[in-house]
Amino acid sequence: MITTEVQYMFGNKFQLTLNNITTGRSFSTTQNAKAQRQSAEWVMEAPWSGGVLPLTNFGTIHFTGSQATINGITGAINNAA
């Protein structure tokens, strides 16, 4: 199982953290991006490098416990406000 978090760090910086609960390994990167920070979306897509790269069929992807906090209001993935 993998958990992820994206956190706004001030000054147009965002930190992405990926945690592999199964192996105990994690990865984190901080990137600069100008964003309005007014919405959130969950996307699962194939990687791209001059074209869509092939993927192994891992089966169904389940997003569970997904939520976003924007301006102090937290909502679940199925709560479009």
N, CA, C and O of each residue as an XYZ file, in Angstrom:
324
protein
N       0.849     -1.174      0.000
C       0.000      0.000      0.000
C       0.891      1.233      0.000
O       1.954      1.257      0.621
N       0.434      2.245     -0.707
C       1.185      3.494     -0.817
C       0.319      4.634     -0.307
O      -0.866      4.714     -0.628
N       0.915      5.518      0.492
C       0.232      6.738      0.913
C       0.983      7.919      0.315
O       2.196      7.864      0.110
N       0.243      8.982      0.041
C       0.852     10.180     -0.537
C       0.325     11.418      0.170
O      -0.768     11.416      0.738
N       1.119     12.465      0.123
C       0.702     13.756      0.668
C       1.368     14.854     -0.154
O       2.557     14.780     -0.463
N       0.594     15.864     -0.501
C       1.124     17.068     -1.117
C       0.810     18.202     -0.164
O      -0.337     18.390      0.242
N       1.844     18.961      0.192
C       1.683     20.025      1.179
C       2.268     21.323      0.642
O       3.385     21.338      0.126
N       1.509     22.422      0.763
C       1.995     23.748      0.390
C       2.986     24.207      1.445
O       2.694     24.153      2.640
N       4.163     24.660      1.009
C       5.244     25.000      1.931
C       5.539     26.499      1.991
O       6.522     26.878      2.627
N       4.748     27.371      1.369
C       4.946     28.818      1.272
C       5.893     29.161      0.121
O       6.721     28.343     -0.280
N       5.761     30.349     -0.390
C       6.616     30.812     -1.473
C       6.493     29.998     -2.745
O       7.487     29.768     -3.434
N       5.280     29.559     -3.066
C       5.016     28.758     -4.268
C       5.772     27.428     -4.270
O       6.110     26.917     -5.337
N       6.038     26.867     -3.104
C       6.699     25.567     -3.002
C       5.700     24.520     -2.505
O       4.916     24.768     -1.589
N       5.753     23.352     -3.131
C       4.908     22.231     -2.749
C       5.788     21.020     -2.499
O       6.718     20.750     -3.259
N       5.492     20.291     -1.428
C       6.256     19.091     -1.105
C       5.381     17.862     -1.338
O       4.271     17.764     -0.813
N       5.902     16.922     -2.137
C       5.250     15.646     -2.394
C       5.979     14.583     -1.595
O       7.204     14.482     -1.664
N       5.232     13.785     -0.832
C       5.809     12.677     -0.080
C       5.053     11.406     -0.434
O       3.825     11.366     -0.367
N       5.795     10.367     -0.812
C       5.242      9.043     -1.097
C       5.782      8.077     -0.060
O       6.990      8.029      0.175
N       4.904      7.309      0.562
C       5.310      6.312      1.557
C       4.814      4.944      1.126
O       3.619      4.760      0.894
N       5.732      3.972      1.017
C       5.366      2.591      0.737
C       5.238      1.897      2.089
O       6.240      1.543      2.710
N       4.020      1.708      2.533
C       3.758      1.113      3.844
C       4.273     -0.324      3.896
O       4.700     -0.792      4.952
N       4.236     -1.021      2.770
C       4.664     -2.413      2.723
C       6.167     -2.559      2.969
O       6.591     -3.421      3.738
N       6.973     -1.712      2.312
C       8.432     -1.836      2.422
C       9.044     -0.896      3.456
O      10.189     -1.087      3.865
N       8.288      0.121      3.880
C       8.826      1.107      4.810
C       9.672      2.177      4.141
O      10.264      3.011      4.826
N       9.740      2.170      2.812
C      10.527      3.164      2.086
C       9.680      4.388      1.786
O       8.459      4.298      1.660
N      10.354      5.553      1.671
C       9.631      6.780      1.337
C      10.464      7.634      0.389
O      11.676      7.463      0.266
N       9.777      8.553     -0.274
C      10.390      9.486     -1.212
C       9.732     10.835     -1.009
O       8.521     10.916     -0.803
N      10.527     11.898     -1.066
C       9.983     13.239     -0.921
C      10.716     14.182     -1.866
O      11.929     14.073     -2.050
N       9.974     15.102     -2.462
C      10.562     16.124     -3.324
C       9.800     17.426     -3.130
O       8.596     17.414     -2.874
N      10.494     18.536     -3.250
C       9.871     19.852     -3.173
C      10.034     20.537     -4.522
O      11.133     20.584     -5.074
N       8.931     21.070     -5.051
C       8.931     21.714     -6.360
C       8.312     23.098     -6.260
O       7.442     23.339     -5.422
N       8.763     24.004     -7.116
C       8.150     25.324     -7.227
C       7.008     25.255     -8.223
O       7.149     24.661     -9.292
N       5.887     25.852     -7.883
C       4.739     25.898     -8.794
C       3.816     27.024     -8.368
O       3.470     27.146     -7.193
N       3.423     27.836     -9.317
C       2.428     28.865     -9.030
C       1.060     28.234     -9.188
O       0.689     27.802    -10.280
N       0.316     28.182     -8.110
C      -1.008     27.559     -8.127
C      -1.953     28.395     -7.287
O      -1.540     28.997     -6.296
N      -3.210     28.435     -7.675
C      -4.204     29.211     -6.936
C      -4.613     28.530     -5.637
O      -5.152     29.185     -4.745
N      -4.368     27.230     -5.513
C      -4.696     26.462     -4.314
C      -6.180     26.599     -3.950
O      -6.516     26.841     -2.791
N      -7.066     26.444     -4.944
C      -8.502     26.554     -4.720
C      -9.242     25.261     -4.991
O     -10.450     25.183     -4.764
N      -8.537     24.237     -5.476
C      -9.185     22.963     -5.751
C      -8.136     21.852     -5.671
O      -6.935     22.116     -5.627
N      -8.610     20.615     -5.654
C      -7.717     19.454     -5.639
C      -8.307     18.381     -6.538
O      -9.521     18.306     -6.725
N      -7.434     17.556     -7.088
C      -7.915     16.444     -7.895
C      -6.979     15.252     -7.720
O      -5.797     15.410     -7.418
N      -7.526     14.071     -7.914
C      -6.778     12.825     -7.813
C      -6.680     12.249     -9.214
O      -7.698     12.048     -9.876
N      -5.461     11.980     -9.672
C      -5.257     11.502    -11.031
C      -4.354     10.278    -11.006
O      -3.305     10.289    -10.363
N      -4.756      9.231    -11.701
C      -3.932      8.044    -11.897
C      -3.803      7.879    -13.398
O      -4.794      7.609    -14.076
N      -2.586      8.038    -13.934
C      -2.408      7.952    -15.367
C      -1.059      7.338    -15.707
O      -0.160      7.267    -14.869
N      -0.936      6.898    -16.945
C       0.303      6.292    -17.421
C       1.385      7.359    -17.573
O       1.078      8.515    -17.860
N       2.641      6.980    -17.383
C       3.727      7.942    -17.593
C       3.867      8.303    -19.065
O       3.438      7.551    -19.940
N       4.465      9.449    -19.330
C       4.592      9.979    -20.684
C       6.051     10.328    -20.949
O       6.700     10.964    -20.119
N       6.561      9.920    -22.092
C       7.897     10.312    -22.535
C       7.908     10.258    -24.054
O       8.378      9.287    -24.646
N       7.387     11.311    -24.681
C       7.242     11.331    -26.131
C       6.080     10.481    -26.611
O       5.839     10.391    -27.815
N       5.363      9.863    -25.703
C       4.218      9.000    -25.961
C       3.898      8.258    -24.674
O       4.713      8.222    -23.752
N       2.723      7.673    -24.614
C       2.338      6.932    -23.410
C       3.213      5.693    -23.299
O       3.323      4.910    -24.243
N       3.827      5.525    -22.148
C       4.692      4.371    -21.923
C       3.860      3.170    -21.483
O       2.833      3.345    -20.829
N       4.285      1.954    -21.830
C       3.524      0.767    -21.439
C       3.580      0.544    -19.932
O       4.575      0.854    -19.278
N       2.505      0.006    -19.403
C       2.415     -0.303    -17.973
C       2.045     -1.759    -17.788
O       1.337     -2.341    -18.609
N       2.524     -2.340    -16.713
C       2.078     -3.659    -16.310
C       0.657     -3.528    -15.782
O       0.332     -2.524    -15.148
N      -0.192     -4.509    -16.026
C      -1.557     -4.485    -15.521
C      -1.542     -4.891    -14.045
O      -1.475     -6.076    -13.717
N      -1.604     -3.898    -13.169
C      -1.621     -4.144    -11.738
C      -3.035     -4.330    -11.207
O      -3.224     -4.527    -10.006
N      -4.020     -4.271    -12.077
C      -5.400     -4.427    -11.645
C      -6.038     -3.090    -11.328
O      -5.642     -2.059    -11.872
N      -7.006     -3.110    -10.464
C      -7.780     -1.922    -10.108
C      -7.036     -1.068     -9.090
O      -6.431     -1.583     -8.150
N      -7.089      0.225     -9.292
C      -6.510      1.176     -8.339
C      -7.640      1.681     -7.442
O      -8.669      2.135     -7.943
N      -7.460      1.607     -6.138
C      -8.450      2.100     -5.189
C      -7.901      3.320     -4.467
O      -6.840      3.256     -3.847
N      -8.621      4.426     -4.549
C      -8.294      5.602     -3.769
C      -9.141      5.522     -2.501
O     -10.368      5.593     -2.579
N      -8.513      5.377     -1.342
C      -9.247      5.297     -0.081
C      -8.713      6.333      0.893
O      -7.513      6.605      0.931
N      -9.600      6.899      1.666
C      -9.199      7.885      2.663
C      -8.682      9.176      2.056
O      -8.014      9.953      2.737
N      -8.982      9.419      0.783
C      -8.479     10.613      0.100
C      -9.249     11.842      0.543
O     -10.480     11.845      0.571
N      -8.514     12.879      0.885
C      -9.151     14.141      1.262
C      -8.202     15.289      0.993
O      -6.988     15.109      0.903
N      -8.776     16.467      0.865
C      -8.000     17.682      0.640
C      -8.448     18.730      1.641
O      -9.620     18.788      2.014
N      -7.506     19.557      2.073
C      -7.815     20.688      2.943
C      -7.425     21.966      2.216
O      -6.259     22.176      1.882
N      -8.416     22.816      1.976
C      -8.200     24.073      1.283
C      -8.855     25.170      2.096
O     -10.043     25.097      2.409
N      -8.077     26.187      2.437
C      -8.565     27.304      3.252
C      -9.208     26.810      4.551
O     -10.222     27.353      4.990
N      -8.617     25.782      5.163
C      -9.090     25.278      6.450
C     -10.300     24.363      6.381
O     -10.779     23.899      7.415
N     -10.810     24.088      5.164
C     -11.967     23.204      5.012
C     -11.503     21.889      4.395
O     -10.888     21.877      3.329
N     -11.800     20.788      5.069
C     -11.388     19.460      4.600
C     -12.564     18.736      3.987
O     -13.657     18.712      4.553
N     -12.335     18.142      2.820
C     -13.381     17.379      2.135
C     -12.811     16.095      1.569
O     -11.624     16.012      1.255
N     -13.668     15.095      1.443
C     -13.270     13.804      0.894
C     -13.260     13.855     -0.628
O     -13.740     14.816     -1.230
N     -12.710     12.815     -1.242
C     -12.600     12.747     -2.692
C     -13.968     12.830     -3.385
O     -14.058     13.320     -4.510
N     -15.020     12.360     -2.728
C     -16.361     12.369     -3.323
C     -17.191     13.572     -2.898
O     -18.403     13.588     -3.112
N     -16.559     14.584     -2.298
C     -17.273     15.759     -1.805
C     -16.939     16.959     -2.689
O     -16.088     17.776     -2.335
N     -17.597     17.064     -3.821
C     -17.364     18.197     -4.724
C     -18.162     19.393     -4.239
O     -19.392     19.390     -4.271
N     -17.456     20.406     -3.794
C     -18.137     21.605     -3.290
C     -17.877     22.783     -4.184
O     -18.368     23.880     -3.919
